[in-house]
Structure formats: C-alpha cells, structure tokens
C-alpha cells in the first residue's frame, strides 16, 4: 500500500477543465528599499528608473495573464516570527492579511485578500505528502510579499487577485535545502491541480539575488553568479536544487540563501513532472538596488 501511495504521488496530476491549474511561475527580488521608493514617489528618479522600467513589460503581461490566485513564496522578516518561534514552512490560510508595521508604520498598500478554501486544500494535500507545514490563521505581511505585488501590479486601490502566502525560514539556521524546496514545489503543484475549481494560479518565488547586509562582505553583489543561477533555474532546475548552502553563502552573500525559495516555484512547473518545457516570457536583471542584485523571470507553463 505504501509503495502504491508513493507511486501515485509521483505521477503528474490528471487535471480537467474543472480543476485549478498553474499557468506560470514568477520570480523576483523583494528589496525593502524598492517599496520605500514606490511609497515616496521616487520611481522616476535616475537611480530607480532603470529598475522600474525592467518591470513594465511584466505589468503588461500581468494584465493579459491575470491569475485568480497567486501562491506567493516569501520569507517573514521578524514581523510574525522571531527567535522564539520560527517555522520552516508556514502557509497563510486566512481570508485577509494586513500590511505589517516593520518599524515605520504599515506600507500604504491594499489589504491582501486570501483564498482560505484553496489554502486549506493545499495544506491538507501537502501535509499528506509528508511535508510539515505550519498553518497560520492570522498573519501580517511585510515587504517580502508586498514589494513583489507592487512590481507586478503597480499601485492599485486593491490587488487584482487573491494571494496565498507561504513563509520559508531563510533567516535563522538551519534553513531548508534547495532539494527540499524543489520537492515542496512539486507537492504544491499536485495539491493545486487536485483542487476542484477552475482557478488560474501563478506561483511566485521571491527574495535574493546576491546581497549581504553585514560583516566584512557587506554590499557584496555577484552579477556573474546571479545570471548563471537564472540560466540554471530555467534550463536545469533539478541539478540546481542540489547546490549546497555553502555555495549560496560564498558566492551570493549571507542573504543570497533566499534564492532557495525560487526553487519552490520552479518545482511546481509542468516540465518537472514530465511536461513540456516552460516558455520564457520575460527576463530582467539589474544592479544595484540598495546594495542588492535584482533578478526577475516569468516562465509560462
């Protein structure tokens, strides 16, 4: 029986027109200073204009490919979870998520509306696939989630789709391996494609790219390594998932470890389960943004 269950989990989901499907994966940095530039009206200044110009094609693509739900992978920055409690993976199952006060008041962005039914279904399915998710029914979302929303959708009066947050601990060691994150993405795909409602779902991986915020290497940016990471993420994610933590830290800085979250989104794509390769809809890379390298991809299923 156990072998039969494992074999069943390994098979691609047999989706129908009445079931949810993942239409694309989206990847982006979530630098807090980007949010400050948006909030303070500085996006047109010479320092910031090239960065925001790189996301203009994305906004147009989003208007043409608007999802019903975004499953957004990010890390909490000591807003909800501090050294007293740090879950490795935590899914937000609430109906709504307020912007967090990160020390200077909540960002002036809309409330994030959740999808409790799909979130609960994903939690049930993924836990039954032996991933221990922490279920969070009350969650405030910080820049790790709201900055990517601004980059993709601009600054609307309300966000155009629902959002399911998935927090990943990449702040306090031990953090999950790239292999574990990649496998979690596959479990999330199976969960979404077994939901009996015809929803269009995008899965976003956020954080990174190379940056270090403290110590003798503060300000580190590794342009060449970042772009190799993007190449490998597109073409050979299974091999990329085997990269050890020490390489992220050595080559991309202490905060570069955030990039393991991109492997969750990549693991949810159809080609990983034997489907066709994704189509690259947009690729963008820019340095610096507040001493951080900014990377961005859109891969269509």
Kinemage of the C-alpha trace (Angstrom):
@kinemage 1
@onewidth
@group {chain A} dominant
@subgroup {mainchain}
@vectorlist {calphas} color= white
{ca unk a 1} P 0.000 0.000 0.000
{ca unk a 2} L 2.791 2.432 0.895
{ca unk a 3} L 4.569 1.853 -2.421
{ca unk a 4} L 1.298 2.383 -4.291
{ca unk a 5} L 0.711 5.671 -2.474
{ca unk a 6} L 4.249 6.860 -3.237
{ca unk a 7} L 3.858 5.929 -6.881
{ca unk a 8} L 0.567 7.791 -7.042
{ca unk a 9} L 2.167 10.925 -5.573
{ca unk a 10} L 4.968 10.781 -8.128
{ca unk a 11} L 2.599 10.903 -11.101
{ca unk a 12} L 1.639 14.191 -12.781
{ca unk a 13} L -1.855 15.320 -11.816
{ca unk a 14} L -4.560 14.470 -14.343
{ca unk a 15} L -6.204 17.897 -14.429
{ca unk a 16} L -9.537 18.685 -16.021
{ca unk a 17} L -11.228 21.881 -17.118
{ca unk a 18} L -12.954 21.982 -13.730
{ca unk a 19} L -9.748 21.864 -11.696
{ca unk a 20} L -7.211 24.506 -10.759
{ca unk a 21} L -4.053 24.787 -12.826
{ca unk a 22} L -0.722 26.559 -12.552
{ca unk a 23} L -0.371 28.906 -15.513
{ca unk a 24} L 3.044 30.413 -14.762
{ca unk a 25} L 5.806 30.868 -12.227
{ca unk a 26} L 7.181 34.320 -11.469
{ca unk a 27} L 10.453 35.171 -9.714
{ca unk a 28} L 11.519 38.465 -8.199
{ca unk a 29} L 13.659 40.095 -5.568
{ca unk a 30} L 11.819 41.804 -2.712
{ca unk a 31} L 14.216 44.575 -1.654
{ca unk a 32} L 12.580 46.775 1.036
{ca unk a 33} L 14.071 49.956 -0.438
{ca unk a 34} L 12.064 49.287 -3.621
{ca unk a 35} L 8.913 49.591 -1.527
{ca unk a 36} L 10.186 52.821 0.005
{ca unk a 37} L 10.914 54.242 -3.468
{ca unk a 38} L 7.338 53.432 -4.533
{ca unk a 39} L 5.795 54.828 -1.356
{ca unk a 40} L 7.817 58.072 -1.507
{ca unk a 41} L 7.229 58.686 -5.227
{ca unk a 42} L 10.863 58.192 -6.248
{ca unk a 43} L 10.382 55.625 -9.027
{ca unk a 44} L 11.225 58.175 -11.737
{ca unk a 45} L 14.494 59.316 -10.157
{ca unk a 46} L 17.682 58.431 -12.087
{ca unk a 47} L 18.772 55.815 -9.536
{ca unk a 48} L 15.462 53.951 -9.574
{ca unk a 49} L 14.071 54.494 -13.075
{ca unk a 50} L 16.079 51.706 -14.803
{ca unk a 51} L 14.916 49.163 -12.252
{ca unk a 52} L 11.232 50.003 -12.528
{ca unk a 53} L 11.483 50.153 -16.334
{ca unk a 54} L 12.501 46.491 -16.272
{ca unk a 55} L 9.157 45.574 -14.730
{ca unk a 56} L 6.978 47.499 -17.200
{ca unk a 57} L 6.741 44.502 -19.584
{ca unk a 58} L 5.704 42.420 -16.593
{ca unk a 59} L 2.814 44.721 -15.731
{ca unk a 60} L 1.542 44.439 -19.292
{ca unk a 61} L 1.965 40.653 -19.209
{ca unk a 62} L 0.041 40.522 -15.928
{ca unk a 63} L -2.833 42.500 -17.424
{ca unk a 64} L -3.027 39.940 -20.234
{ca unk a 65} L -2.487 36.878 -17.991
{ca unk a 66} L -4.171 37.847 -14.738
{ca unk a 67} L -4.399 34.910 -12.317
{ca unk a 68} L -7.258 34.186 -9.973
{ca unk a 69} L -4.799 33.336 -7.200
{ca unk a 70} L -1.101 33.933 -6.572
{ca unk a 71} L 0.662 31.390 -4.375
{ca unk a 72} L 3.443 33.627 -3.107
{ca unk a 73} L 6.589 32.191 -1.539
{ca unk a 74} L 8.471 34.692 0.627
{ca unk a 75} L 10.222 34.984 3.975
{ca unk a 76} L 8.962 36.831 7.001
{ca unk a 77} L 11.479 39.404 8.298
{ca unk a 78} L 10.862 39.039 12.060
{ca unk a 79} L 7.374 40.508 11.620
{ca unk a 80} L 5.380 37.449 12.694
{ca unk a 81} L 8.161 35.025 13.611
{ca unk a 82} L 11.134 35.872 15.814
{ca unk a 83} L 13.716 33.790 17.647
{ca unk a 84} L 11.017 32.412 19.941
{ca unk a 85} L 9.177 30.594 17.124
{ca unk a 86} L 10.434 30.133 13.553
{ca unk a 87} L 8.541 27.621 11.384
{ca unk a 88} L 10.456 26.256 8.417
{ca unk a 89} L 7.379 26.395 6.159
{ca unk a 90} L 4.169 28.231 7.110
{ca unk a 91} L 1.060 28.701 4.958
{ca unk a 92} L -1.373 31.579 5.461
{ca unk a 93} L -4.947 30.285 5.405
{ca unk a 94} L -6.790 33.468 6.423
{ca unk a 95} L -9.342 35.414 4.363
{ca unk a 96} L -7.225 38.566 4.517
{ca unk a 97} L -3.755 39.738 5.502
{ca unk a 98} L -2.995 43.248 6.767
{ca unk a 99} L 0.249 45.020 5.781
{ca unk a 100} L 2.711 44.822 8.662
{ca unk a 101} L 4.311 47.648 10.588
{ca unk a 102} L 8.036 46.997 10.126
{ca unk a 103} L 9.101 49.841 12.393
{ca unk a 104} L 7.969 52.857 10.372
{ca unk a 105} L 4.251 52.182 10.048
{ca unk a 106} L 2.435 49.835 7.658
{ca unk a 107} L 3.147 50.396 3.974
{ca unk a 108} L 0.353 52.296 2.176
{ca unk a 109} L -0.684 49.271 0.124
{ca unk a 110} L -4.024 47.457 -0.081
{ca unk a 111} L -5.004 44.666 2.250
{ca unk a 112} L -4.083 41.290 0.777
{ca unk a 113} L -7.108 39.057 0.251
{ca unk a 114} L -6.539 35.347 0.758
{ca unk a 115} L -8.203 32.211 -0.555
{ca unk a 116} L -8.928 30.083 2.543
{ca unk a 117} L -10.509 27.212 0.611
{ca unk a 118} L -7.575 26.654 -1.720
{ca unk a 119} L -5.047 27.339 1.043
{ca unk a 120} L -6.664 24.751 3.314
{ca unk a 121} L -6.776 22.244 0.468
{ca unk a 122} L -3.069 22.797 -0.247
{ca unk a 123} L -2.223 22.396 3.435
{ca unk a 124} L -4.198 19.151 3.633
{ca unk a 125} L -2.655 17.747 0.465
{ca unk a 126} L 0.930 18.788 1.164
{ca unk a 127} L 0.869 17.551 4.751
{ca unk a 128} L -0.474 14.223 3.484
{ca unk a 129} L 2.548 14.196 1.160
{ca unk a 130} L 4.706 14.296 4.315
{ca unk a 131} L 5.663 17.980 4.346
{ca unk a 132} L 5.128 19.542 7.763
{ca unk a 133} L 3.521 22.908 7.073
{ca unk a 134} L 2.650 25.266 9.897
{ca unk a 135} L -0.898 26.557 9.403
{ca unk a 136} L -1.218 30.272 10.190
{ca unk a 137} L -4.718 31.708 10.517
{ca unk a 138} L -3.567 35.207 11.480
{ca unk a 139} L -0.673 36.743 9.572
{ca unk a 140} L 0.567 40.240 8.769
{ca unk a 141} L 2.544 40.509 5.542
{ca unk a 142} L 5.730 42.536 5.232
{ca unk a 143} L 7.789 43.861 2.325
{ca unk a 144} L 8.784 40.335 1.346
{ca unk a 145} L 5.271 39.888 -0.021
{ca unk a 146} L 4.055 43.421 -0.774
{ca unk a 147} L 7.071 44.635 -2.786
{ca unk a 148} L 6.701 41.871 -5.421
{ca unk a 149} L 2.976 42.690 -5.606
{ca unk a 150} L 3.837 46.321 -6.416
{ca unk a 151} L 6.412 45.291 -9.008
{ca unk a 152} L 3.934 43.060 -10.832
{ca unk a 153} L 0.715 45.060 -10.420
{ca unk a 154} L 1.762 48.655 -9.720
{ca unk a 155} L -0.111 50.541 -7.011
{ca unk a 156} L -3.836 49.799 -7.471
{ca unk a 157} L -6.559 50.689 -4.982
{ca unk a 158} L -6.980 46.965 -4.397
{ca unk a 159} L -4.952 43.978 -5.528
{ca unk a 160} L -6.446 42.334 -8.652
{ca unk a 161} L -6.260 38.751 -7.375
{ca unk a 162} L -6.210 36.687 -4.232
{ca unk a 163} L -2.963 35.627 -2.570
{ca unk a 164} L -1.885 32.609 -0.525
{ca unk a 165} L 1.334 33.381 1.393
{ca unk a 166} L 3.909 30.680 2.065
{ca unk a 167} L 6.638 31.724 4.508
{ca unk a 168} L 10.005 29.953 4.336
{ca unk a 169} L 12.628 30.335 7.038
{ca unk a 170} L 15.798 31.636 5.367
{ca unk a 171} L 16.770 33.853 8.307
{ca unk a 172} L 17.739 31.545 11.173
{ca unk a 173} L 19.773 28.398 10.551
{ca unk a 174} L 19.040 25.604 9.925
{ca unk a 175} L 17.226 26.583 6.730
{ca unk a 176} L 15.711 24.102 4.253
{ca unk a 177} L 17.855 22.710 1.465
{ca unk a 178} L 17.324 23.552 -2.174
{ca unk a 179} L 16.402 19.901 -2.725
{ca unk a 180} L 13.695 20.105 -0.054
{ca unk a 181} L 12.298 23.320 -1.513
{ca unk a 182} L 12.253 21.874 -5.031
{ca unk a 183} L 10.369 18.793 -3.800
{ca unk a 184} L 7.912 21.004 -1.899
{ca unk a 185} L 7.139 22.830 -5.138
{ca unk a 186} L 6.253 19.516 -6.752
{ca unk a 187} L 3.935 18.671 -3.856
{ca unk a 188} L 2.277 22.091 -4.160
{ca unk a 189} L 1.661 21.527 -7.873
{ca unk a 190} L -0.061 18.214 -7.153
{ca unk a 191} L -2.152 19.911 -4.471
{ca unk a 192} L -3.249 22.805 -6.674
{ca unk a 193} L -4.088 20.596 -9.643
{ca unk a 194} L -6.335 18.436 -7.457
{ca unk a 195} L -8.499 21.390 -6.342
{ca unk a 196} L -11.984 21.139 -7.848
{ca unk a 197} L -12.451 24.693 -9.061
{ca unk a 198} L -11.228 26.073 -12.416
{ca unk a 199} L -8.786 28.596 -10.970
{ca unk a 200} L -5.788 30.045 -12.787
{ca unk a 201} L -2.924 30.018 -10.293
{ca unk a 202} L 0.521 31.563 -10.520
{ca unk a 203} L 3.290 30.563 -8.134
{ca unk a 204} L 5.845 33.215 -7.244
{ca unk a 205} L 9.297 32.745 -5.738
{ca unk a 206} L 10.731 35.878 -4.142
{ca unk a 207} L 13.888 37.094 -2.398
{ca unk a 208} L 17.532 37.477 -3.437
{ca unk a 209} L 19.518 37.832 -5.558
{ca unk a 210} L 23.110 38.223 -4.326
{ca unk a 211} L 23.461 40.509 -1.333
{ca unk a 212} L 24.979 40.643 2.122
{ca unk a 213} L 23.826 43.066 4.779
{ca unk a 214} L 26.534 42.746 7.438
{ca unk a 215} L 30.143 41.885 8.180
{ca unk a 216} L 33.286 42.462 6.110
{ca unk a 217} L 31.497 41.441 2.890
{ca unk a 218} L 28.536 43.808 3.359
{ca unk a 219} L 27.462 45.115 -0.047
{ca unk a 220} L 28.596 42.001 -1.944
{ca unk a 221} L 27.000 41.577 -5.381
{ca unk a 222} L 27.980 38.767 -7.770
{ca unk a 223} L 26.491 39.588 -11.174
{ca unk a 224} L 28.041 36.617 -12.990
{ca unk a 225} L 26.896 34.039 -10.441
{ca unk a 226} L 23.379 35.513 -10.348
{ca unk a 227} L 22.978 35.198 -14.091
{ca unk a 228} L 24.282 31.631 -14.067
{ca unk a 229} L 21.681 30.907 -11.409
{ca unk a 230} L 18.960 32.275 -13.711
{ca unk a 231} L 20.273 30.178 -16.604
{ca unk a 232} L 20.248 27.021 -14.496
{ca unk a 233} L 16.849 27.779 -12.977
{ca unk a 234} L 15.367 27.921 -16.467
{ca unk a 235} L 17.201 25.018 -18.071
{ca unk a 236} L 18.137 22.519 -15.346
{ca unk a 237} L 16.365 23.196 -12.042
{ca unk a 238} L 16.784 19.650 -10.740
{ca unk a 239} L 20.562 19.995 -10.901
{ca unk a 240} L 20.405 23.493 -9.399
{ca unk a 241} L 18.395 22.110 -6.484
{ca unk a 242} L 21.434 20.032 -5.466
{ca unk a 243} L 23.586 23.106 -4.844
{ca unk a 244} L 24.674 23.194 -1.172
{ca unk a 245} L 24.028 26.111 1.172
{ca unk a 246} L 27.714 26.977 1.376
{ca unk a 247} L 27.797 27.921 -2.310
{ca unk a 248} L 24.876 30.334 -1.904
{ca unk a 249} L 26.609 31.991 1.029
{ca unk a 250} L 30.093 32.021 -0.536
{ca unk a 251} L 29.017 33.269 -3.978
{ca unk a 252} L 25.815 35.243 -3.299
{ca unk a 253} L 26.343 36.508 0.249
{ca unk a 254} L 24.678 35.584 3.515
{ca unk a 255} L 21.264 36.813 2.327
{ca unk a 256} L 21.670 35.130 -1.051
{ca unk a 257} L 20.308 31.985 0.616
{ca unk a 258} L 16.850 33.480 -0.021
{ca unk a 259} L 17.149 32.082 -3.541
{ca unk a 260} L 16.213 28.591 -2.335
{ca unk a 261} L 12.643 29.955 -2.289
{ca unk a 262} L 12.754 30.299 -6.076
{ca unk a 263} L 13.182 26.528 -6.276
{ca unk a 264} L 9.743 26.028 -4.716
{ca unk a 265} L 8.145 27.966 -7.558
{ca unk a 266} L 10.289 26.202 -10.163
{ca unk a 267} L 9.453 22.781 -8.741
{ca unk a 268} L 5.758 23.472 -9.354
{ca unk a 269} L 6.179 23.776 -13.125
{ca unk a 270} L 4.879 21.128 -15.509
{ca unk a 271} L 8.212 20.150 -17.058
{ca unk a 272} L 9.462 18.901 -13.694
{ca unk a 273} L 6.656 16.313 -13.810
{ca unk a 274} L 7.408 15.274 -17.390
{ca unk a 275} L 5.502 18.011 -19.218
{ca unk a 276} L 6.810 20.425 -21.845
{ca unk a 277} L 9.488 22.993 -21.062
{ca unk a 278} L 8.182 26.386 -19.912
{ca unk a 279} L 8.211 29.430 -22.179
{ca unk a 280} L 10.387 32.323 -21.026
{ca unk a 281} L 8.095 35.356 -21.206
{ca unk a 282} L 10.430 37.899 -19.598
{ca unk a 283} L 13.894 38.079 -18.035
{ca unk a 284} L 15.417 41.078 -16.276
{ca unk a 285} L 18.476 41.701 -14.134
{ca unk a 286} L 19.632 44.951 -12.552
{ca unk a 287} L 22.292 46.110 -10.097
{ca unk a 288} L 22.255 47.668 -7.688
{ca unk a 289} L 19.066 48.321 -5.760
{ca unk a 290} L 20.107 49.344 -2.279
{ca unk a 291} L 23.209 47.097 -2.405
{ca unk a 292} L 21.220 44.175 -3.797
{ca unk a 293} L 21.141 42.499 -7.199
{ca unk a 294} L 17.586 42.348 -8.564
{ca unk a 295} L 16.572 39.401 -10.726
{ca unk a 296} L 13.235 38.648 -12.372
{ca unk a 297} L 11.792 35.879 -14.548
{ca unk a 298} L 8.388 34.897 -15.892
{ca unk a 299} L 8.024 31.277 -17.010
{ca unk a 300} L 4.764 30.234 -18.635
{ca unk a 301} L 3.522 26.667 -18.214
